[in-house]
Amino acid sequence: MTVSALTPGEQFEISDEGVLVRNSSTQVLVLSVDGQYVWSLTPERDGHPAAGGTLVPWPNVLTRFLNGSATMTIADYEGEVLFEEKISLGSGEGAISIVDGSGNPLSVDKVGHLTRSFEATDESIRAEILDGTQRVLADLRDVVGVEAYLNYGALLGAIREGRMLGHDSDTDVCYLSKHTVPAEIITESYAIERIMRERGWSILRMSGGDIKVLHQVSDGRKVHIDIFVAFYVPDEDGEPVFYQLGNRSGRLRREAIVPVSTINLHGYDFPAPAEPEEMLAFIYGPQWRTPDPSFKYADPPAGVRRLDGWLRGFRTDMGHWTEFHSSHKGDLEGKQSSFGEWVLEQLPEDAKVVEIGAGAVGRDARYFAREGHQVQALDFSRAAVAAVRRRANRNKLSVTADQLILGELRQTLTLGARLARDPHHLYARDLIGCLDKGARSQLWTLSKMALRPGGGKLYLEFAVTGENLPEPKPEGLVRRVDPAVVQAEIEAAGGVVEHLEISDGQDMLGDPLPGVARLRASWPSPRHRAEGN
């Protein structure tokens, strides 16, 4: 149901589709629900032309909450209220409440994730976050020995407002590496991770040059303190280009960074770039002093490509998958798939199975375990891995769950070496359409390492290309793939496609999907291949 909050001549209309803005002269708009900050938007950038104005669609992470009624307010970034009405969305029944499972208010951050902002954080918790950030920086500087400094939103808040930005949700620190070769930068990052773990920090690796400290605070949540690498690489003329995760690149004087200065934020002293204003102009542009809670980075495409190739290309869609699993918990299929049943008939009774791309439900992994198989479930998304663990533990099933990032060679080779000594069969449903060519290549490498020693099989189901075929869901994350390409890649990697059939199937959400391939492949040893010829 769509309920208009607009009478003729008013400036805004809020509906199930989003926010319709009519001739607004305000560039940045701040939307609150029952007084709770939820979302900042820039119509010109975030919207598209629609009848009567510019429609800014709701962020995907919010849509699952928008069912009921609430008083919605639109203000400019200085707080002047431009619109305030009680709005009904969806069924219109009940109250709209945008909170987490513990009732804590949530908002959309600058990269489109749903999180708890500092504005919705108690002062005592804010002190715990600042204390943790201060200790992380001290360990990086005094124990690890790198030139670390406070940066991004925390630095911006300290310099521009003298406090943390209300719409921010974490703290970021960077360190300036002495290295200019990507391989050495990655090696240094892993060394930093090891030392920080030895110091007692809980660490999550995000890329070859980006780790997160998961800082536990007393309200139960784990606050992220990002540790980003920064470095210089000469261009073709020998001039140094500055790169800083995430995704910043361009010209910035080394003297603007080191030797570090000191700033104060809420009574805590932090190391900061030597020229904080120069760093902030590099990150946010010349208008950095003007508040813009809806700010989004506009990174140089060439720099992004280099950073992707050097350090972080393999995690491009991770946030989107996490949001998908979080927002579609009730929509994902619960029973085993027909593909899982097809594969089970071919498995030896004592076979061990690895499901790659198990998702948040892990329904086929749990199905194999119920049928007596030892199963390992792997997925790209940490949220999916955690959900599979909870389900398996609750049902006392023999399923272990871990993260696997196809595209990170280190992880692929480590898993392949382990499975070579512990024979498993590999199973993947809806995975192939989620991978680019490079990630598929790593899947074939993993298959060769894992299956050749023990004679196991690779079982795949994926949507195939063809005329007038609908795209599988979730759109944009799963694509159709030519089965001839898949077969050619397997054979080029030394595999043999033993069976390939195409029929109708289902997508991740259980909807009918025409044009689905089922494939079984093996990796015979070179000796057996020669004997077969």
C-alpha positions as CSV (number, residue, x, y, z in Angstrom):
1,M,0.0,0.0,0.0
2,T,1.2,3.5,-0.8
3,V,0.0,6.4,1.3
4,S,0.7,9.9,0.2
5,A,1.7,12.4,2.8
6,L,1.3,15.2,0.3
7,T,-1.4,17.7,-0.4
8,P,-1.2,19.9,-3.5
9,G,1.7,22.3,-3.3
10,E,3.7,20.5,-0.6
11,Q,7.4,19.8,-1.2
12,F,7.8,16.1,-0.3
13,E,5.9,12.9,-0.7
14,I,6.9,9.7,1.2
15,S,5.6,6.4,-0.1
16,D,6.5,2.7,-0.3
17,E,8.8,3.6,-3.3
18,G,10.8,6.2,-1.4
19,V,11.0,10.0,-1.0
20,L,9.6,12.2,-3.9
21,V,11.3,15.6,-3.8
22,R,9.6,18.4,-5.6
23,N,11.9,21.4,-6.5
24,S,14.0,21.2,-3.3
25,S,16.7,23.9,-3.1
26,T,18.3,21.9,-0.2
27,Q,21.1,19.6,-1.5
28,V,21.3,17.4,1.6
29,L,18.2,16.0,3.4
30,V,18.1,14.2,6.7
31,L,15.2,11.8,7.4
32,S,14.1,10.8,10.9
33,V,11.5,8.3,12.0
34,D,9.7,9.2,15.3
35,G,12.6,11.5,16.1
36,Q,15.3,8.9,15.4
37,Y,17.9,9.7,12.7
38,V,17.7,7.1,10.0
39,W,19.0,8.2,6.6
40,S,20.6,11.1,4.8
41,L,20.1,11.6,1.1
42,T,21.1,13.9,-1.7
43,P,18.2,13.9,-4.3
44,E,20.3,14.9,-7.3
45,R,22.8,12.1,-6.6
46,D,20.7,9.4,-5.1
47,G,17.4,9.8,-7.0
48,H,16.0,9.6,-10.5
49,P,13.4,11.7,-12.4
50,A,9.8,10.7,-11.7
51,A,6.4,12.2,-12.2
52,G,6.4,15.5,-10.2
53,G,10.0,15.6,-9.2
54,T,12.9,13.4,-8.2
55,L,12.3,10.0,-6.5
56,V,14.9,8.8,-4.1
57,P,14.3,5.1,-3.5
58,W,14.6,3.6,0.0
59,P,17.9,1.9,0.6
60,N,17.5,-1.9,0.4
61,V,18.7,-2.3,4.0
62,L,15.6,-0.3,5.2
63,T,12.8,-1.8,3.2
64,R,12.2,-4.8,5.6
65,F,11.4,-2.2,8.4
66,L,9.0,-0.1,6.4
67,N,5.7,-1.7,7.3
68,G,3.4,0.3,9.6
69,S,3.1,3.9,10.7
70,A,5.4,6.5,12.1
71,T,6.0,10.3,12.1
72,M,8.6,11.0,9.5
73,T,10.6,14.2,9.5
74,I,12.8,15.7,6.7
75,A,15.2,18.4,7.7
76,D,18.2,20.1,6.2
77,Y,21.7,19.4,7.6
78,E,21.4,22.4,10.0
79,G,18.3,20.8,11.5
80,E,15.6,23.1,10.1
81,V,12.5,20.9,9.7
82,L,11.1,21.0,6.1
83,F,8.5,18.3,6.4
84,E,6.8,16.3,9.2
85,E,3.8,14.0,8.8
86,K,2.6,10.7,10.1
87,I,3.1,8.2,7.3
88,S,1.7,4.7,6.7
89,L,3.7,2.3,4.6
90,G,3.2,-1.3,3.6
91,S,0.2,-2.7,5.4
92,G,0.0,0.4,7.6
93,E,-0.5,-1.9,10.6
94,G,1.5,-1.4,13.8
95,A,4.5,1.0,14.3
96,I,7.5,1.3,12.1
97,S,10.6,0.6,14.3
98,I,14.1,0.7,12.9
99,V,16.0,-1.1,15.6
100,D,18.2,-4.2,16.0
101,G,17.3,-7.3,17.9
102,S,18.0,-5.7,21.3
103,G,16.0,-2.6,20.5
104,N,18.9,-0.3,19.7
105,P,18.2,2.3,17.0
106,L,19.8,1.8,13.6
107,S,20.6,4.2,10.7
108,V,22.1,3.9,7.2
109,D,25.8,4.8,7.2
110,K,27.8,6.5,4.4
111,V,28.5,3.2,2.6
112,G,24.9,2.0,2.8
113,H,25.1,-0.3,5.7
114,L,22.6,-0.4,8.6
115,T,24.4,0.3,11.9
116,R,24.2,2.2,15.2
117,S,25.5,5.8,14.9
118,F,27.3,7.8,17.5
119,E,24.3,10.0,17.8
120,A,22.4,6.9,19.2
121,T,25.3,5.9,21.5
122,D,25.5,6.7,25.2
123,E,28.4,8.9,26.4
124,S,29.9,6.1,28.4
125,I,30.0,3.8,25.4
126,R,31.5,6.6,23.3
127,A,34.2,6.8,25.9
128,E,34.9,3.0,25.6
129,I,35.2,3.4,21.8
130,L,37.6,6.3,22.1
131,D,39.7,4.5,24.7
132,G,39.8,1.4,22.5
133,T,40.9,3.5,19.5
134,Q,43.6,5.2,21.5
135,R,45.0,1.9,22.7
136,V,44.9,0.5,19.1
137,L,46.9,3.5,17.9
138,A,49.4,3.1,20.8
139,D,50.0,-0.5,19.9
140,L,50.4,0.2,16.3
141,R,52.9,3.0,16.9
142,D,54.8,1.7,20.0
143,V,54.7,-2.1,19.6
144,V,54.3,-2.7,15.8
145,G,56.3,0.4,14.9
146,V,54.3,1.9,12.1
147,E,53.4,5.6,11.5
148,A,49.7,5.3,12.5
149,Y,47.3,8.1,12.8
150,L,43.5,8.9,13.3
151,N,41.7,9.5,10.1
152,Y,38.4,9.7,8.2
153,G,35.2,10.5,10.1
154,A,36.9,10.7,13.6
155,L,39.5,13.1,12.2
156,L,36.9,15.1,10.4
157,G,34.8,15.4,13.6
158,A,37.7,16.4,15.7
159,I,38.9,19.1,13.3
160,R,35.6,20.5,12.1
161,E,33.3,20.1,15.1
162,G,35.6,19.2,18.0
163,R,33.5,16.0,18.6
164,M,32.6,12.7,16.9
165,L,30.2,13.1,14.0
166,G,26.7,12.1,15.1
167,H,26.0,10.2,11.9
168,D,29.2,8.2,11.9
169,S,29.3,4.7,13.3
170,D,33.0,3.6,13.7
171,T,36.5,4.9,14.0
172,D,39.2,4.6,11.4
173,V,43.0,4.7,11.7
174,C,45.6,4.5,9.0
175,Y,49.3,3.8,8.9
176,L,51.9,5.0,6.3
177,S,53.8,2.0,5.0
178,K,57.5,2.4,4.0
179,H,56.9,-0.1,1.2
180,T,56.0,0.7,-2.4
181,V,55.6,-2.9,-3.7
182,P,52.1,-4.4,-3.2
183,A,53.4,-7.8,-2.2
184,E,55.6,-6.2,0.6
185,I,52.6,-4.1,1.7
186,I,50.5,-7.2,2.1
187,T,53.2,-9.1,3.9
188,E,53.5,-6.1,6.3
189,S,49.8,-6.1,6.9
190,Y,49.8,-9.8,7.9
191,A,52.7,-9.2,10.3
192,I,50.7,-6.3,11.9
193,E,47.7,-8.7,12.2
194,R,49.8,-11.3,14.0
195,I,51.2,-8.8,16.5
196,M,47.8,-7.2,17.2
197,R,46.4,-10.7,17.9
198,E,49.2,-11.3,20.3
199,R,48.3,-8.1,22.0
200,G,44.8,-9.6,22.7
201,W,42.8,-7.8,20.0
202,S,40.1,-9.6,18.1
203,I,41.0,-9.1,14.4
204,L,39.0,-9.6,11.2
205,R,40.9,-9.4,7.9
206,M,39.1,-7.5,5.2
207,S,41.7,-7.4,2.4
208,G,45.4,-7.5,1.8
209,G,45.8,-4.1,3.4
210,D,42.8,-3.7,5.7
211,I,42.0,-5.3,9.0
212,K,39.3,-4.6,11.6
213,V,39.7,-4.6,15.3
214,L,36.4,-5.9,16.8
215,H,36.3,-4.0,20.1
216,Q,33.8,-5.3,22.6
217,V,32.0,-2.6,24.5
218,S,29.7,-2.9,27.6
219,D,26.4,-2.6,25.7
220,G,27.1,-5.9,24.0
221,R,28.1,-4.8,20.6
222,K,31.4,-5.1,18.8
223,V,32.6,-1.8,17.5
224,H,34.8,-1.8,14.4
225,I,38.1,0.0,14.4
226,D,39.4,-0.1,10.9
227,I,43.2,-0.2,10.3
228,F,43.9,0.9,6.7
229,V,47.2,0.9,5.0
230,A,48.5,4.0,3.2
231,F,51.5,4.0,0.8
232,Y,53.1,5.7,-2.2
233,V,53.8,4.1,-5.5
234,P,55.6,5.9,-8.3
235,D,53.7,6.6,-11.5
236,E,55.2,6.2,-15.0
237,D,57.1,9.4,-14.6
238,G,58.5,8.4,-11.3
239,E,56.3,10.8,-9.4
240,P,54.8,9.4,-6.1
241,V,51.1,8.7,-6.1
242,F,49.4,8.4,-2.7
243,Y,47.0,5.5,-2.0
244,Q,45.0,4.9,1.1
245,L,42.4,2.3,1.8
246,G,39.5,2.5,1.4
247,N,40.0,3.5,-2.2
248,R,41.6,7.0,-1.9
249,S,44.3,7.8,-4.4
250,G,45.9,10.9,-5.8
251,R,48.5,13.6,-4.9
252,L,49.2,14.2,-1.3
253,R,52.5,15.5,0.1
254,R,54.3,13.1,2.5
255,E,54.9,16.1,4.7
256,A,51.1,16.4,5.2
257,I,51.2,13.0,7.0
258,V,54.5,12.7,8.9
259,P,55.8,13.6,11.3
260,V,52.4,13.2,13.0
261,S,50.7,15.9,15.0
262,T,48.3,15.5,18.0
263,I,44.6,16.3,18.2
264,N,42.1,16.1,21.0
265,L,38.7,14.4,20.7
266,H,36.4,14.4,23.6
267,G,39.3,14.7,26.0
268,Y,41.4,12.0,24.4
269,D,44.7,12.7,22.6
270,F,45.3,11.0,19.2
271,P,48.1,11.0,16.7
272,A,46.9,12.8,13.5
273,P,48.4,13.7,10.1
274,A,50.9,16.5,10.3
275,E,48.5,18.7,8.3
276,P,45.0,17.4,9.2
277,E,43.2,20.0,6.9
278,E,45.3,18.9,3.9
279,M,44.4,15.3,4.6
280,L,40.7,16.1,5.0
281,A,40.6,18.1,1.7
282,F,42.3,15.1,0.0
283,I,39.6,12.7,1.4
284,Y,36.5,14.8,1.3
285,G,37.2,17.5,-1.2
286,P,37.5,21.3,-0.8
287,Q,34.1,21.6,0.8
288,W,35.1,19.3,3.7
289,R,34.2,22.0,6.3
290,T,30.5,22.0,5.2
291,P,28.5,19.3,7.0
292,D,27.1,16.6,4.7
293,P,25.8,13.5,6.5
294,S,24.9,12.0,3.1
295,F,28.4,12.3,1.8
296,K,29.6,9.5,-0.5
297,Y,33.1,9.1,-1.8
298,A,33.9,9.8,-5.5
299,D,37.1,7.8,-5.9
300,P,39.3,8.0,-9.1
301,P,38.4,4.9,-11.1
302,A,42.0,4.2,-12.1
303,G,43.1,4.3,-8.5
304,V,40.2,2.0,-7.5
305,R,41.2,-0.5,-10.2
306,R,44.8,-0.5,-8.9
307,L,43.8,-1.0,-5.3
308,D,41.4,-3.8,-6.3
309,G,44.1,-5.5,-8.2
310,W,46.7,-5.0,-5.6
311,L,44.8,-5.5,-2.3
312,R,41.1,-5.9,-2.2
313,G,39.2,-6.8,-5.4
314,F,38.0,-10.0,-3.9
315,R,35.6,-8.4,-1.5
316,T,33.6,-6.1,-3.8
317,D,30.2,-7.6,-3.1
318,M,30.7,-8.7,0.5
319,G,28.5,-5.9,2.0
320,H,25.7,-6.6,-0.5
321,W,25.7,-10.3,0.4
322,T,25.6,-9.6,4.1
323,E,22.7,-7.3,3.5
324,F,20.9,-9.9,1.4
325,H,21.3,-12.6,4.0
326,S,20.2,-10.2,6.8
327,S,17.1,-8.9,5.0
328,H,15.9,-12.2,3.5
329,K,16.1,-14.6,6.4
330,G,12.5,-15.5,6.1
331,D,12.5,-15.7,2.3
332,L,15.2,-18.3,1.8
333,E,14.2,-21.9,1.3
334,G,14.3,-24.1,4.4
335,K,14.1,-27.7,3.0
336,Q,16.8,-29.4,1.0
337,S,17.0,-28.7,-2.7
338,S,16.2,-31.2,-5.4
339,F,19.8,-30.8,-6.5
340,G,20.9,-31.8,-3.0
341,E,18.8,-34.9,-3.3
342,W,20.2,-35.7,-6.7
343,V,23.8,-35.4,-5.3
344,L,23.0,-37.5,-2.2
345,E,22.1,-40.5,-4.4
346,Q,25.6,-40.4,-5.9
347,L,27.6,-40.0,-2.6
348,P,29.3,-43.0,-0.9
349,E,27.9,-43.6,2.6
350,D,31.0,-42.4,4.4
351,A,31.7,-39.4,2.1
352,K,32.7,-36.1,3.5
353,V,31.2,-33.0,1.8
354,V,32.3,-29.4,1.5
355,E,29.5,-27.0,0.4
356,I,30.9,-23.8,-1.1
357,G,28.5,-20.9,-1.0
358,A,26.3,-22.4,1.6
359,G,24.5,-19.1,2.4
360,A,22.8,-18.2,5.6
361,V,20.5,-21.2,5.7
362,G,23.0,-23.9,4.8
363,R,20.0,-26.1,4.0
364,D,21.8,-28.7,1.8
365,A,24.8,-28.8,4.2
366,R,22.4,-29.6,7.0
367,Y,20.6,-32.1,4.8
368,F,23.8,-34.0,4.1
369,A,24.6,-34.0,7.8
370,R,21.2,-35.3,8.7
371,E,21.8,-38.2,6.2
372,G,25.0,-39.1,8.1
373,H,27.7,-37.2,6.3
374,Q,30.4,-35.0,7.8
375,V,30.0,-31.6,6.3
376,Q,31.9,-28.3,6.1
377,A,29.9,-25.3,5.0
378,L,31.8,-22.4,3.4
379,D,30.6,-18.9,2.4
380,F,31.9,-15.5,1.4
381,S,29.7,-13.7,3.9
382,R,30.6,-13.7,7.6
383,A,26.9,-13.2,8.5
384,A,26.0,-16.4,6.6
385,V,28.8,-18.4,8.3
386,A,27.6,-17.3,11.7
387,A,24.0,-18.2,10.8
388,V,24.9,-21.7,9.6
389,R,26.9,-22.3,12.8
390,R,23.9,-21.3,14.9
391,R,21.6,-23.6,13.0
392,A,23.9,-26.5,13.1
393,N,24.6,-26.2,16.8
394,R,20.9,-25.8,17.6
395,N,20.1,-29.0,15.7
396,K,23.3,-30.8,16.9
397,L,24.4,-31.6,13.4
398,S,27.9,-32.5,12.2
399,V,28.5,-29.3,10.3
400,T,31.4,-26.9,10.6
401,A,31.2,-23.4,9.0
402,D,34.0,-21.2,7.9
403,Q,34.6,-18.2,5.6
404,L,36.1,-18.8,2.1
405,I,36.9,-16.0,-0.3
406,L,37.4,-17.3,-3.7
407,G,39.7,-14.7,-5.2
408,E,42.1,-14.7,-2.2
409,L,44.8,-17.1,-3.3
410,R,46.1,-17.5,0.2
411,Q,42.8,-18.9,1.4
412,T,42.3,-21.1,-1.6
413,L,45.7,-22.8,-1.4
414,T,45.4,-23.3,2.3
415,L,42.1,-25.0,2.0
416,G,43.2,-27.0,-1.0
417,A,46.2,-28.3,0.8
418,R,44.1,-29.3,3.8
419,L,41.5,-31.1,1.7
420,A,44.2,-32.9,-0.3
421,R,45.0,-34.8,3.0
422,D,41.4,-35.2,4.0
423,P,39.3,-36.3,1.0
424,H,36.0,-34.6,0.5
425,H,33.5,-34.1,-2.3
426,L,32.8,-30.5,-3.3
427,Y,29.3,-29.2,-3.7
428,A,28.1,-25.8,-4.9
429,R,24.6,-24.6,-5.8
430,D,24.1,-21.1,-7.2
431,L,27.8,-20.3,-6.7
432,I,29.1,-20.2,-10.3
433,G,26.9,-17.2,-11.2
434,C,28.3,-15.3,-8.3
435,L,31.9,-15.5,-9.4
436,D,33.9,-13.6,-11.9
437,K,36.4,-15.4,-14.2
438,G,39.3,-15.0,-11.7
439,A,37.3,-16.4,-8.8
440,R,36.1,-19.4,-11.0
441,S,39.7,-20.0,-11.8
442,Q,40.5,-20.3,-8.1
443,L,37.6,-22.7,-7.7
444,W,39.1,-25.0,-10.3
445,T,42.5,-24.7,-8.5
446,L,40.8,-25.7,-5.3
447,S,39.0,-28.6,-7.0
448,K,42.2,-29.9,-8.5
449,M,44.0,-29.8,-5.2
450,A,41.1,-31.3,-3.1
451,L,39.8,-33.9,-5.5
452,R,42.7,-35.4,-7.4
453,P,44.4,-37.2,-4.5
454,G,41.2,-38.9,-3.2
455,G,39.1,-39.2,-6.4
456,G,36.3,-37.0,-5.1
457,K,33.7,-35.2,-7.3
458,L,32.7,-31.6,-7.9
459,Y,28.9,-31.1,-8.1
460,L,27.6,-27.8,-9.5
461,E,24.2,-26.3,-10.2
462,F,23.9,-22.9,-11.9
463,A,21.7,-20.8,-14.1
464,V,22.8,-21.0,-17.8
465,T,22.7,-18.4,-20.5
466,G,20.0,-18.5,-23.2
467,E,17.4,-16.4,-25.0
468,N,14.5,-14.8,-23.1
469,L,15.5,-16.3,-19.8
470,P,14.8,-14.3,-16.6
471,E,17.8,-13.3,-14.4
472,P,18.1,-15.3,-11.2
473,K,17.7,-13.7,-7.9
474,P,19.1,-11.8,-6.2
475,E,19.5,-9.7,-9.3
476,G,22.9,-8.0,-9.6
477,L,24.6,-10.6,-7.4
478,V,23.9,-13.8,-9.4
479,R,24.3,-14.0,-13.2
480,R,23.7,-16.7,-15.8
481,V,26.8,-18.4,-17.1
482,D,27.4,-20.2,-20.4
483,P,27.8,-23.9,-19.5
484,A,30.3,-24.4,-22.5
485,V,32.5,-21.8,-20.8
486,V,32.4,-23.6,-17.5
487,Q,33.2,-26.9,-19.1
488,A,36.1,-25.4,-21.1
489,E,37.5,-23.9,-18.0
490,I,37.3,-27.2,-16.0
491,E,39.0,-29.1,-18.8
492,A,41.7,-26.4,-19.2
493,A,42.4,-26.9,-15.4
494,G,42.8,-30.6,-15.9
495,G,39.3,-31.7,-14.9
496,V,36.8,-34.0,-16.7
497,V,33.1,-33.2,-17.0
498,E,31.4,-36.5,-16.4
499,H,27.8,-35.3,-16.5
500,L,26.0,-32.2,-17.7
501,E,22.3,-31.7,-18.0
502,I,20.1,-28.6,-18.3
503,S,16.5,-28.4,-17.1
504,D,14.3,-26.1,-15.0
505,G,15.1,-25.4,-11.4
506,Q,14.7,-22.8,-8.6
507,D,16.6,-19.7,-7.6
508,M,17.9,-18.8,-4.1
509,L,14.5,-17.6,-3.0
510,G,12.7,-20.7,-4.2
511,D,11.1,-19.1,-7.3
512,P,10.9,-21.2,-10.5
513,L,13.9,-20.7,-12.7
514,P,14.2,-22.1,-16.3
515,G,17.5,-23.0,-17.7
516,V,19.5,-24.5,-14.9
517,A,22.6,-26.8,-15.3
518,R,23.6,-29.8,-13.2
519,L,27.3,-30.7,-13.6
520,R,29.5,-33.4,-12.1
521,A,33.3,-33.2,-12.7
522,S,36.4,-35.0,-11.5
523,W,40.1,-34.4,-11.6
524,P,41.9,-37.7,-12.5
525,S,45.6,-38.0,-11.9
526,P,47.8,-37.5,-15.1
527,R,48.6,-41.3,-15.0
528,H,44.9,-42.3,-15.0
529,R,44.2,-39.7,-17.7
530,A,46.9,-41.2,-19.8
531,E,45.7,-44.7,-19.2
532,G,42.1,-43.6,-20.1
533,N,43.4,-42.2,-23.4
